[in-house]
Amino acid sequence: MKLLVAISLCLAAACARSDAQRSAAQAAVGSVDTVHPWRQPGDKVDSILPMEEYLRRFRTGLTAPVGFEDGAMGRNALARRFLGAVSARDTAELGRLLLSPAEFVWLVFPNHIYAKPPYELDPAVFWMQLRVESEKGLGRTLQRFGGRPLALVALTCRPDTTQVRPPLRLWSGCSLRYRAGDSVMTHRLFGSIVERDGRVKIVSFATEF
């Protein structure tokens, strides 16, 4: 678990919520598609509070970013850095590739379908789901592949035009084809990729394992 300290600190930065919010978030974990971290439209979500209040609560204690920090300037570059960090068990580098709480609540969520009627969802619930997926997925990925030499062969994702609006772009179902020693394998080792102003970051470390 020591390998996950840096990531866990990053992911937990915005999770000091009320007991009621925690209960709601935990309930949501079982209802969100774990293969595609971004929730799919279909179920209307009744909001108890106005979205402005949900955002205000989440943003308390966080500094508004002007853009994505770190990340990469392209999806292939992101995938290469991810595999390199997994190989080196570099949790600091993995943290730089992952969407931060502040980036999520200021730069991503307001442009997501679940920030608007009729699908309004408390961003704390959404973030809790991503956090749970990342902690579980990264642990399994490092357990299986950490310390092994990994090299990207190809990255395949599908563009998702239904979940976010400009200036964001989203790719889901990302599949990594990579070389590990003498073998070439294909797996889903992280969730969606989000782009803003040419810079891309990983939304969660959800994995197929």
N, C-alpha and C positions, 0 to 999 in steps of 0.2 A: 504493500500500500504506500510505502514511502515514495515510490515512483510517481504517485498521483498527487502529491502534496501541492505542487505548483499549480496544477490544473484545478484541483479542488478549491484552492484559495480564490482563484479567478472566478470560478463558477459560483461560489458561494457569496460573492461580494454584494449581491443584491437580494439575498434570500432571507434577511431578517425581517420577516413579515409577522402579522398578527396570527393568533391561533386559528382564527376563522379562515384566513387566506391559506394557511398551510394545509388545513383540512380539505379545502376546495382544490388545491393544487394536487394533493395526493390522490384525490378522487379522479382528477383528470388524467393522471398517468395511465390508468387502465383504459381510457376511452380514446386516446390519441393514437393514430397510426404510427407504430414504432419503425416501420420501414421508411415512411416519409414523414420526417419530423414536423413539417408544416401541415397543419390540420386541413382536411379537405372540406369544402363547403357541402352543406346538406342538412346539418342540424342547427336550428336556430338556438342561439345562446341568450338567455335572459340576463341582462346586466342589472345588478342591484344598485350600483353607483354609476354616475356619469363617467364616460371614458376619460375625461379630463382629470377626474379625481384618481382613477386607477393609475394614470400616468404620473401624476404628481407624487403619489405614494411610492411608486417604484423608483422614481428619480431622486428621492430624498437621499442625500449623502453621496450622490454620484455627480461627476463633472461632465457637462455636455461636451462630447467630442465634435471636432469640426469635420471629421472624415474617418474612414477606417484606418486604424494604426496597424503597422506591420502587415500581416497577410502577404499577398503576392500580386504581381501584375499580370497574372494569367492563370487559367485553370491547370495547365500542365505544370507550370512552375510551382503552383501550390501543391499539386500531387507529388512532385519530386521532393519538395521540402518535407512534406508529411512522411513519406517513406524513409527519407534520410533521418528524420527525428525519431521515428519508431525504431529504426535500426540501431541508432545511437542511444536509445532510451532517454532522449533529451526532452524532458517535460517542459522546460522553459521555452524551447522552440515550438513545441506543440501548442502551448498557450498563446504564442504570438500568431498562430494560424487560425485560432478559434475566435469566433465572435465574442466580444466582451459584453457584460451586462449593460454598460453605458451605450455601446454601439447598438445593441439590440433595442433598447427602450427609446433612444433618440433617433436613430438613423434607419432602423429596419421596421420595427413594429408599427409605427404610424402609417407606413405605406403598405401594410399587409391587409388582406381581406378581413381578418378577424379584429381589426381596429374600427371597422365601420358597420353600421346597421346593414342587414339584420343579424350579422354574425358576431356581434361584439363579444369579446372575451377579455377577461382580466389578464393583462400582460404578465403578471406574476405567475398565473397558472401556466401560461405558455412557457415561460422561462423555466419553471420548475420541471416541466416535461423534458425540455432540452437538456437541463442539468443532469437529470436522472439518466437519460440516454447516454450522455457523454461520459459520465463516471463509470457506468457499466461497460459501455463499448470500448473505451480506452483501456480499461483494465484487461479486458479479454484480448484486445489487439496486442498489447505489450506482452501479455503472457505467452501468446502464440508466436509472435514475430520479433519481439524485442531482442536486440543483440545479433540478429541475423542480417547479413548483407542483402539489401533490397534495392532493385533498380526498376524504374518505371518503363514499361513497354508502351502502354496506351491508357488513356483515360476516356471513358465513354459516359456521358451524361445526357439527359433529355432536358431541353428548355421547358420551363414551367411558366406559362403566361397567365395563369389564372389566380395565383396566390399573391403576387405583389404588383405594384405599379411603379412607373418611372419616378425617380431616377434609379430604381433598383432593377436588377435582373437576377433570376433564380434558375438554378439547374438542379434537378432531382434525379434519384435513381442512379447515382454515380457509381460506376464499376471500374475498379483498378485492375489492369492487367500488368503484372510485374514479374520480374525475375528474382528468384530466391535461390542462390547457388546454381545448380544445374537444372532447376525446374522453373517453368513458367506457369503462373497461377492467375486466376481471376477471382476477385472477391470484392464485396462492398465493405470497405473499412471505415467509411465515414458517411454522414448524411448529405444534406443538400449543400450547395455552394451558392453564396450570394455575392453579387458584384455591385459596387457603387463607385462611380467616378473612375472606372478602370481598374480598381483594386478589388481583389476577391478574398473572401474568408470562408472558413468552414462553419456551418451553422451548428452542427453537433457531431460528436464522434460515434453516432449510432452505427452499429455493425451488424452484419448478417449472422454473426456467431451468437 
